Amino acid sequence: MLKKNIVLFDMDGTLTHAREQADIPITMALHELSRYATIGIVTGSSYDYLLQQCETILNSSTGPDLTRILLFPCNGGQYYA
């Protein structure tokens, strides 16, 4: 049986302060976590706004393995890998 580890995070108030970009310490922590699990980021915001908030996470050399990041904007009503 294949076992998959997935960890979901809410964006505003968990990974970031409300409506702000993720910072370097969060990016580095997600990098470490991505070695062990797929990471899902859920937000009530649109995809474009989610990309703005995740800019550091998605574009940093110290960021997580992007093949292990799942984005769920619009309260999970949309999905992007």
Biopython code that builds the backbone (N, CA, C, O; Angstrom):
import numpy as np
from Bio.PDB.StructureBuilder import StructureBuilder

atoms = [
    (1, "MET", "N", (0.833, -1.177, 0.000)),
    (1, "MET", "CA", (0.000, 0.000, 0.000)),
    (1, "MET", "C", (0.882, 1.246, 0.000)),
    (1, "MET", "O", (1.808, 1.362, 0.803)),
    (2, "LEU", "N", (0.590, 2.159, -0.893)),
    (2, "LEU", "CA", (1.341, 3.407, -1.015)),
    (2, "LEU", "C", (0.881, 4.392, 0.043)),
    (2, "LEU", "O", (-0.314, 4.664, 0.161)),
    (3, "LYS", "N", (1.815, 4.927, 0.809)),
    (3, "LYS", "CA", (1.491, 5.911, 1.837)),
    (3, "LYS", "C", (1.963, 7.276, 1.368)),
    (3, "LYS", "O", (3.099, 7.428, 0.920)),
    (4, "LYS", "N", (1.086, 8.272, 1.473)),
    (4, "LYS", "CA", (1.403, 9.625, 1.058)),
    (4, "LYS", "C", (1.179, 10.567, 2.221)),
    (4, "LYS", "O", (0.127, 10.534, 2.860)),
    (5, "ASN", "N", (2.157, 11.402, 2.498)),
    (5, "ASN", "CA", (2.029, 12.400, 3.547)),
    (5, "ASN", "C", (1.691, 13.739, 2.913)),
    (5, "ASN", "O", (2.420, 14.234, 2.054)),
    (6, "ILE", "N", (0.582, 14.318, 3.344)),
    (6, "ILE", "CA", (0.156, 15.627, 2.860)),
    (6, "ILE", "C", (-0.138, 16.496, 4.073)),
    (6, "ILE", "O", (-0.849, 16.085, 4.990)),
    (7, "VAL", "N", (0.420, 17.706, 4.065)),
    (7, "VAL", "CA", (0.184, 18.667, 5.138)),
    (7, "VAL", "C", (-0.462, 19.895, 4.514)),
    (7, "VAL", "O", (0.094, 20.486, 3.588)),
    (8, "LEU", "N", (-1.641, 20.286, 5.019)),
    (8, "LEU", "CA", (-2.353, 21.455, 4.505)),
    (8, "LEU", "C", (-2.192, 22.628, 5.463)),
    (8, "LEU", "O", (-2.256, 22.471, 6.683)),
    (9, "PHE", "N", (-1.982, 23.806, 4.884)),
    (9, "PHE", "CA", (-1.887, 25.039, 5.657)),
    (9, "PHE", "C", (-2.854, 26.065, 5.103)),
    (9, "PHE", "O", (-3.039, 26.169, 3.890)),
    (10, "ASP", "N", (-3.466, 26.819, 5.993)),
    (10, "ASP", "CA", (-4.213, 28.010, 5.603)),
    (10, "ASP", "C", (-3.189, 29.122, 5.408)),
    (10, "ASP", "O", (-2.213, 29.197, 6.154)),
    (11, "MET", "N", (-3.395, 29.981, 4.422)),
    (11, "MET", "CA", (-2.441, 31.047, 4.149)),
    (11, "MET", "C", (-2.520, 32.151, 5.201)),
    (11, "MET", "O", (-1.600, 32.315, 6.002)),
    (12, "ASP", "N", (-3.619, 32.909, 5.200)),
    (12, "ASP", "CA", (-3.750, 34.084, 6.071)),
    (12, "ASP", "C", (-3.925, 33.678, 7.532)),
    (12, "ASP", "O", (-4.845, 32.942, 7.890)),
    (13, "GLY", "N", (-3.028, 34.175, 8.349)),
    (13, "GLY", "CA", (-3.097, 33.898, 9.773)),
    (13, "GLY", "C", (-2.365, 32.642, 10.200)),
    (13, "GLY", "O", (-2.244, 32.381, 11.397)),
    (14, "THR", "N", (-1.876, 31.857, 9.253)),
    (14, "THR", "CA", (-1.114, 30.655, 9.589)),
    (14, "THR", "C", (0.283, 30.754, 8.978)),
    (14, "THR", "O", (1.268, 30.854, 9.710)),
    (15, "LEU", "N", (0.382, 30.729, 7.659)),
    (15, "LEU", "CA", (1.689, 30.881, 7.009)),
    (15, "LEU", "C", (2.131, 32.341, 6.958)),
    (15, "LEU", "O", (3.326, 32.637, 6.981)),
    (16, "THR", "N", (1.167, 33.239, 6.889)),
    (16, "THR", "CA", (1.480, 34.672, 6.808)),
    (16, "THR", "C", (0.532, 35.441, 7.723)),
    (16, "THR", "O", (-0.504, 34.930, 8.150)),
    (17, "HIS", "N", (0.913, 36.676, 8.010)),
    (17, "HIS", "CA", (-0.057, 37.586, 8.610)),
    (17, "HIS", "C", (-1.080, 37.870, 7.514)),
    (17, "HIS", "O", (-0.771, 37.771, 6.326)),
    (18, "ALA", "N", (-2.271, 38.216, 7.909)),
    (18, "ALA", "CA", (-3.344, 38.439, 6.937)),
    (18, "ALA", "C", (-2.912, 39.384, 5.824)),
    (18, "ALA", "O", (-2.436, 40.494, 6.067)),
    (19, "ARG", "N", (-3.093, 38.906, 4.593)),
    (19, "ARG", "CA", (-2.864, 39.697, 3.369)),
    (19, "ARG", "C", (-1.410, 40.104, 3.152)),
    (19, "ARG", "O", (-1.154, 41.053, 2.411)),
    (20, "GLU", "N", (-0.453, 39.421, 3.772)),
    (20, "GLU", "CA", (0.962, 39.731, 3.575)),
    (20, "GLU", "C", (1.671, 38.559, 2.903)),
    (20, "GLU", "O", (1.149, 37.445, 2.852)),
    (21, "GLN", "N", (2.883, 38.836, 2.383)),
    (21, "GLN", "CA", (3.686, 37.788, 1.752)),
    (21, "GLN", "C", (4.333, 36.893, 2.797)),
    (21, "GLN", "O", (4.595, 37.319, 3.922)),
    (22, "ALA", "N", (4.584, 35.656, 2.415)),
    (22, "ALA", "CA", (5.329, 34.739, 3.267)),
    (22, "ALA", "C", (6.752, 35.253, 3.419)),
    (22, "ALA", "O", (7.303, 35.860, 2.501)),
    (23, "ASP", "N", (7.348, 35.005, 4.590)),
    (23, "ASP", "CA", (8.712, 35.476, 4.820)),
    (23, "ASP", "C", (9.720, 34.327, 4.696)),
    (23, "ASP", "O", (9.348, 33.169, 4.507)),
    (24, "ILE", "N", (10.980, 34.674, 4.804)),
    (24, "ILE", "CA", (12.067, 33.695, 4.620)),
    (24, "ILE", "C", (12.008, 32.551, 5.641)),
    (24, "ILE", "O", (12.168, 31.400, 5.235)),
    (25, "PRO", "N", (11.786, 32.797, 6.946)),
    (25, "PRO", "CA", (11.720, 31.660, 7.878)),
    (25, "PRO", "C", (10.625, 30.641, 7.516)),
    (25, "PRO", "O", (10.843, 29.435, 7.638)),
    (26, "ILE", "N", (9.465, 31.111, 7.077)),
    (26, "ILE", "CA", (8.400, 30.188, 6.647)),
    (26, "ILE", "C", (8.844, 29.423, 5.407)),
    (26, "ILE", "O", (8.620, 28.217, 5.302)),
    (27, "THR", "N", (9.470, 30.125, 4.472)),
    (27, "THR", "CA", (9.959, 29.497, 3.246)),
    (27, "THR", "C", (10.956, 28.388, 3.570)),
    (27, "THR", "O", (10.892, 27.306, 2.987)),
    (28, "MET", "N", (11.861, 28.648, 4.482)),
    (28, "MET", "CA", (12.865, 27.647, 4.863)),
    (28, "MET", "C", (12.223, 26.462, 5.590)),
    (28, "MET", "O", (12.622, 25.315, 5.388)),
    (29, "ALA", "N", (11.233, 26.741, 6.433)),
    (29, "ALA", "CA", (10.535, 25.652, 7.136)),
    (29, "ALA", "C", (9.780, 24.767, 6.146)),
    (29, "ALA", "O", (9.772, 23.544, 6.285)),
    (30, "LEU", "N", (9.149, 25.382, 5.151)),
    (30, "LEU", "CA", (8.441, 24.600, 4.130)),
    (30, "LEU", "C", (9.421, 23.795, 3.282)),
    (30, "LEU", "O", (9.098, 22.696, 2.833)),
    (31, "HIS", "N", (10.610, 24.335, 3.064)),
    (31, "HIS", "CA", (11.654, 23.592, 2.348)),
    (31, "HIS", "C", (11.961, 22.297, 3.100)),
    (31, "HIS", "O", (12.004, 21.221, 2.503)),
    (32, "GLU", "N", (12.172, 22.404, 4.394)),
    (32, "GLU", "CA", (12.479, 21.218, 5.199)),
    (32, "GLU", "C", (11.310, 20.239, 5.200)),
    (32, "GLU", "O", (11.505, 19.035, 5.039)),
    (33, "LEU", "N", (10.105, 20.753, 5.381)),
    (33, "LEU", "CA", (8.915, 19.894, 5.401)),
    (33, "LEU", "C", (8.703, 19.190, 4.065)),
    (33, "LEU", "O", (8.263, 18.041, 4.037)),
    (34, "SER", "N", (9.014, 19.867, 2.955)),
    (34, "SER", "CA", (8.792, 19.267, 1.631)),
    (34, "SER", "C", (9.674, 18.042, 1.390)),
    (34, "SER", "O", (9.436, 17.281, 0.452)),
    (35, "ARG", "N", (10.675, 17.851, 2.221)),
    (35, "ARG", "CA", (11.491, 16.630, 2.121)),
    (35, "ARG", "C", (10.704, 15.406, 2.577)),
    (35, "ARG", "O", (11.032, 14.279, 2.206)),
    (36, "TYR", "N", (9.659, 15.628, 3.387)),
    (36, "TYR", "CA", (8.918, 14.537, 4.007)),
    (36, "TYR", "C", (7.461, 14.443, 3.588)),
    (36, "TYR", "O", (6.834, 13.396, 3.749)),
    (37, "ALA", "N", (6.914, 15.530, 3.050)),
    (37, "ALA", "CA", (5.479, 15.546, 2.759)),
    (37, "ALA", "C", (5.173, 16.503, 1.616)),
    (37, "ALA", "O", (5.935, 17.430, 1.341)),
    (38, "THR", "N", (4.052, 16.264, 0.961)),
    (38, "THR", "CA", (3.505, 17.219, 0.009)),
    (38, "THR", "C", (2.817, 18.309, 0.825)),
    (38, "THR", "O", (2.189, 18.023, 1.845)),
    (39, "ILE", "N", (2.936, 19.549, 0.380)),
    (39, "ILE", "CA", (2.394, 20.691, 1.112)),
    (39, "ILE", "C", (1.259, 21.310, 0.312)),
    (39, "ILE", "O", (1.429, 21.643, -0.861)),
    (40, "GLY", "N", (0.114, 21.463, 0.939)),
    (40, "GLY", "CA", (-1.019, 22.145, 0.334)),
    (40, "GLY", "C", (-1.224, 23.485, 1.013)),
    (40, "GLY", "O", (-1.163, 23.582, 2.239)),
    (41, "ILE", "N", (-1.466, 24.518, 0.221)),
    (41, "ILE", "CA", (-1.728, 25.853, 0.755)),
    (41, "ILE", "C", (-3.128, 26.259, 0.322)),
    (41, "ILE", "O", (-3.425, 26.344, -0.869)),
    (42, "VAL", "N", (-3.987, 26.509, 1.312)),
    (42, "VAL", "CA", (-5.391, 26.826, 1.071)),
    (42, "VAL", "C", (-5.636, 28.282, 1.452)),
    (42, "VAL", "O", (-5.119, 28.761, 2.462)),
    (43, "THR", "N", (-6.427, 28.984, 0.640)),
    (43, "THR", "CA", (-6.793, 30.359, 0.949)),
    (43, "THR", "C", (-8.153, 30.688, 0.356)),
    (43, "THR", "O", (-8.599, 30.051, -0.598)),
    (44, "GLY", "N", (-8.790, 31.669, 0.919)),
    (44, "GLY", "CA", (-10.048, 32.150, 0.367)),
    (44, "GLY", "C", (-9.844, 33.116, -0.781)),
    (44, "GLY", "O", (-10.796, 33.483, -1.469)),
    (45, "SER", "N", (-8.607, 33.528, -0.987)),
    (45, "SER", "CA", (-8.280, 34.501, -2.037)),
    (45, "SER", "C", (-8.208, 33.847, -3.414)),
    (45, "SER", "O", (-8.212, 32.623, -3.542)),
    (46, "SER", "N", (-8.141, 34.692, -4.435)),
    (46, "SER", "CA", (-8.021, 34.216, -5.814)),
    (46, "SER", "C", (-6.618, 33.653, -6.065)),
    (46, "SER", "O", (-5.699, 33.852, -5.271)),
    (47, "TYR", "N", (-6.482, 32.957, -7.172)),
    (47, "TYR", "CA", (-5.193, 32.371, -7.561)),
    (47, "TYR", "C", (-4.121, 33.445, -7.712)),
    (47, "TYR", "O", (-2.999, 33.266, -7.237)),
    (48, "ASP", "N", (-4.449, 34.555, -8.366)),
    (48, "ASP", "CA", (-3.460, 35.613, -8.567)),
    (48, "ASP", "C", (-2.974, 36.182, -7.239)),
    (48, "ASP", "O", (-1.783, 36.446, -7.073)),
    (49, "TYR", "N", (-3.885, 36.370, -6.301)),
    (49, "TYR", "CA", (-3.479, 36.897, -5.001)),
    (49, "TYR", "C", (-2.665, 35.860, -4.234)),
    (49, "TYR", "O", (-1.715, 36.218, -3.537)),
    (50, "LEU", "N", (-3.020, 34.590, -4.351)),
    (50, "LEU", "CA", (-2.244, 33.523, -3.712)),
    (50, "LEU", "C", (-0.817, 33.520, -4.242)),
    (50, "LEU", "O", (0.131, 33.355, -3.475)),
    (51, "LEU", "N", (-0.662, 33.700, -5.543)),
    (51, "LEU", "CA", (0.692, 33.752, -6.115)),
    (51, "LEU", "C", (1.482, 34.916, -5.553)),
    (51, "LEU", "O", (2.681, 34.781, -5.306)),
    (52, "GLN", "N", (0.842, 36.060, -5.342)),
    (52, "GLN", "CA", (1.537, 37.210, -4.753)),
    (52, "GLN", "C", (1.988, 36.895, -3.335)),
    (52, "GLN", "O", (3.118, 37.212, -2.963)),
    (53, "GLN", "N", (1.133, 36.286, -2.549)),
    (53, "GLN", "CA", (1.490, 35.957, -1.171)),
    (53, "GLN", "C", (2.576, 34.881, -1.106)),
    (53, "GLN", "O", (3.383, 34.871, -0.176)),
    (54, "CYS", "N", (2.599, 33.986, -2.079)),
    (54, "CYS", "CA", (3.566, 32.880, -2.099)),
    (54, "CYS", "C", (4.820, 33.201, -2.905)),
    (54, "CYS", "O", (5.634, 32.308, -3.140)),
    (55, "GLU", "N", (4.996, 34.426, -3.326)),
    (55, "GLU", "CA", (6.129, 34.772, -4.188)),
    (55, "GLU", "C", (7.458, 34.302, -3.598)),
    (55, "GLU", "O", (8.263, 33.704, -4.312)),
    (56, "THR", "N", (7.702, 34.555, -2.332)),
    (56, "THR", "CA", (8.950, 34.126, -1.701)),
    (56, "THR", "C", (9.055, 32.610, -1.685)),
    (56, "THR", "O", (10.116, 32.055, -1.969)),
    (57, "ILE", "N", (7.967, 31.945, -1.358)),
    (57, "ILE", "CA", (7.960, 30.474, -1.298)),
    (57, "ILE", "C", (8.259, 29.870, -2.665)),
    (57, "ILE", "O", (9.042, 28.927, -2.773)),
    (58, "LEU", "N", (7.644, 30.406, -3.697)),
    (58, "LEU", "CA", (7.744, 29.818, -5.033)),
    (58, "LEU", "C", (8.998, 30.219, -5.798)),
    (58, "LEU", "O", (9.377, 29.536, -6.750)),
    (59, "ASN", "N", (9.652, 31.315, -5.405)),
    (59, "ASN", "CA", (10.791, 31.826, -6.175)),
    (59, "ASN", "C", (12.111, 31.830, -5.425)),
    (59, "ASN", "O", (13.103, 32.340, -5.947)),
    (60, "SER", "N", (12.158, 31.292, -4.243)),
    (60, "SER", "CA", (13.375, 31.324, -3.441)),
    (60, "SER", "C", (14.207, 30.059, -3.643)),
    (60, "SER", "O", (13.669, 28.959, -3.769)),
    (61, "SER", "N", (15.515, 30.237, -3.672)),
    (61, "SER", "CA", (16.399, 29.073, -3.776)),
    (61, "SER", "C", (16.377, 28.265, -2.479)),
    (61, "SER", "O", (16.779, 27.102, -2.473)),
    (62, "THR", "N", (15.914, 28.864, -1.384)),
    (62, "THR", "CA", (15.796, 28.146, -0.109)),
    (62, "THR", "C", (14.381, 27.637, 0.113)),
    (62, "THR", "O", (14.053, 27.161, 1.199)),
    (63, "GLY", "N", (13.543, 27.735, -0.911)),
    (63, "GLY", "CA", (12.150, 27.316, -0.796)),
    (63, "GLY", "C", (11.967, 25.828, -0.955)),
    (63, "GLY", "O", (12.924, 25.091, -1.194)),
    (64, "PRO", "N", (10.727, 25.392, -0.821)),
    (64, "PRO", "CA", (10.417, 23.967, -0.911)),
    (64, "PRO", "C", (10.516, 23.431, -2.334)),
    (64, "PRO", "O", (10.556, 24.188, -3.303)),
    (65, "ASP", "N", (10.554, 22.119, -2.432)),
    (65, "ASP", "CA", (10.507, 21.425, -3.723)),
    (65, "ASP", "C", (9.149, 21.724, -4.356)),
    (65, "ASP", "O", (8.118, 21.283, -3.848)),
    (66, "LEU", "N", (9.143, 22.461, -5.447)),
    (66, "LEU", "CA", (7.892, 22.911, -6.056)),
    (66, "LEU", "C", (7.038, 21.769, -6.604)),
    (66, "LEU", "O", (5.837, 21.943, -6.810)),
    (67, "THR", "N", (7.636, 20.615, -6.839)),
    (67, "THR", "CA", (6.843, 19.468, -7.285)),
    (67, "THR", "C", (6.008, 18.907, -6.130)),
    (67, "THR", "O", (5.158, 18.041, -6.334)),
    (68, "ARG", "N", (6.258, 19.406, -4.921)),
    (68, "ARG", "CA", (5.536, 18.936, -3.736)),
    (68, "ARG", "C", (4.656, 20.022, -3.128)),
    (68, "ARG", "O", (4.309, 19.969, -1.948)),
    (69, "ILE", "N", (4.298, 21.019, -3.959)),
    (69, "ILE", "CA", (3.433, 22.107, -3.513)),
    (69, "ILE", "C", (2.111, 22.054, -4.280)),
    (69, "ILE", "O", (2.104, 21.968, -5.508)),
    (70, "LEU", "N", (1.008, 22.104, -3.560)),
    (70, "LEU", "CA", (-0.327, 22.160, -4.149)),
    (70, "LEU", "C", (-0.975, 23.459, -3.673)),
    (70, "LEU", "O", (-0.915, 23.788, -2.488)),
    (71, "LEU", "N", (-1.590, 24.190, -4.589)),
    (71, "LEU", "CA", (-2.230, 25.459, -4.254)),
    (71, "LEU", "C", (-3.741, 25.315, -4.396)),
    (71, "LEU", "O", (-4.233, 24.814, -5.407)),
    (72, "PHE", "N", (-4.472, 25.759, -3.376)),
    (72, "PHE", "CA", (-5.930, 25.664, -3.341)),
    (72, "PHE", "C", (-6.532, 27.043, -3.073)),
    (72, "PHE", "O", (-6.893, 27.340, -1.934)),
    (73, "PRO", "N", (-6.647, 27.893, -4.101)),
    (73, "PRO", "CA", (-7.302, 29.187, -3.901)),
    (73, "PRO", "C", (-8.816, 29.030, -3.832)),
    (73, "PRO", "O", (-9.355, 27.942, -4.035)),
    (74, "CYS", "N", (-9.486, 30.134, -3.541)),
    (74, "CYS", "CA", (-10.963, 30.172, -3.518)),
    (74, "CYS", "C", (-11.535, 29.123, -2.572)),
    (74, "CYS", "O", (-12.468, 28.400, -2.922)),
    (75, "ASN", "N", (-10.959, 29.047, -1.357)),
    (75, "ASN", "CA", (-11.391, 28.089, -0.330)),
    (75, "ASN", "C", (-11.332, 26.647, -0.801)),
    (75, "ASN", "O", (-12.157, 25.822, -0.407)),
    (76, "GLY", "N", (-10.365, 26.350, -1.635)),
    (76, "GLY", "CA", (-10.197, 24.989, -2.128)),
    (76, "GLY", "C", (-11.078, 24.668, -3.316)),
    (76, "GLY", "O", (-11.105, 23.528, -3.779)),
    (77, "GLY", "N", (-11.801, 25.665, -3.818)),
    (77, "GLY", "CA", (-12.673, 25.457, -4.988)),
    (77, "GLY", "C", (-11.896, 25.315, -6.281)),
    (77, "GLY", "O", (-12.439, 24.889, -7.301)),
    (78, "GLN", "N", (-10.612, 25.678, -6.233)),
    (78, "GLN", "CA", (-9.721, 25.508, -7.379)),
    (78, "GLN", "C", (-8.488, 24.770, -6.894)),
    (78, "GLN", "O", (-8.211, 24.733, -5.696)),
    (79, "TYR", "N", (-7.741, 24.177, -7.834)),
    (79, "TYR", "CA", (-6.557, 23.386, -7.475)),
    (79, "TYR", "C", (-5.495, 23.587, -8.539)),
    (79, "TYR", "O", (-5.770, 23.506, -9.736)),
    (80, "TYR", "N", (-4.268, 23.851, -8.082)),
    (80, "TYR", "CA", (-3.123, 24.011, -9.000)),
    (80, "TYR", "C", (-1.931, 23.274, -8.401)),
    (80, "TYR", "O", (-1.637, 23.419, -7.215)),
    (81, "ALA", "N", (-1.256, 22.494, -9.213)),
    (81, "ALA", "CA", (-0.059, 21.779, -8.772)),
    (81, "ALA", "C", (1.159, 22.415, -9.384)),
    (81, "ALA", "O", (2.279, 21.965, -9.142)),
]
sb = StructureBuilder()
sb.init_structure("model")
sb.init_model(0)
sb.init_chain("A")
sb.init_seg("    ")
for serial, (resi, resn, name, xyz) in enumerate(atoms, 1):
    if name == "N":
        sb.init_residue(resn, " ", resi, " ")
    sb.init_atom(name, np.array(xyz, "f"), 0.0, 1.0, " ", f" {name:<3s}", serial, name[0])
structure = sb.get_structure()
